[in-house]
Amino acid sequence: MNKEIIEIRDEFITLDNLLKFSGIAETGGEAKLMVIEGYVSLNGEICTQRKKKIYKGDKIQIDDVEIQVK
């Protein structure tokens, strides 16, 4: 499993924007599909809310990539 650390400056980032920012999704449309089709988990649970607020300390997993938000 590949682990990445993404640092955010604001209080939160939305899930779809995080996927674009991290490079996992190339476009907003691709990020949206990944989320609503159930490919993304947030803190160990499948998340289908593309505008879900992601805070420092959250962990995102998709396929073999885990993202730790700091």
N, C-alpha and C positions, 0 to 999 in steps of 0.2 A: 504494500500500500504506500502510495506517495503522500507525504504530509507537507502541507504548506502553511505558512503563517502570513496572514494578511492583517496589516495595521490600518485602522480607520481613525480619522481625526474627529469626526462628528460623534454624536451620542449613539447613532445607529446608522445602518445602511439597509436598504431593502434587499430581499433575497435575490431577486432577478438582477439588480444592479451589482451585487456581490459576485454573481456568476460571470457577468460581463467583465467586471474589474479584475477578477482573478485569471481571466483568459480561458476558463472552462467553456464558456459560451462565446461564440464569435459575434452574435447579434442579440438584440433584445428579444426578437421573436424566438430564437433558439432557446434562450434562457427561459422564456415563458413556457414553451412546450416541455422542457425538461422538468419544470416544477409541476405544472398541472397534470402531466402524465405520471407523476409519482416516482420519478427517478432520484429525487433529492431527499435526504434525511437531515433533520435538524435536531441535534442533541439526542440522536438515537431513534427518532420517530420520523416517519414519512411526513413531509410537509408539502401540501398542494396549494398554499397561499403564496402567490408570487410576490406580493407586496408585504409579506411578513417582515417585521422589523428584526434585524439581526444586531445584537449587542456584543460588546467586548466579552469574551469568555465563551461565546457560543461555538459549537463545532458543527460543520456542514460536511456531509459525505455524499459523493456521487461517484458511482462505479468504484474505481480503486484509488480515488483521491479524497483525502481528508483535509479540510481547511479549518484552522484554528484562528478565530478572530481576536485580535488584541488591540 
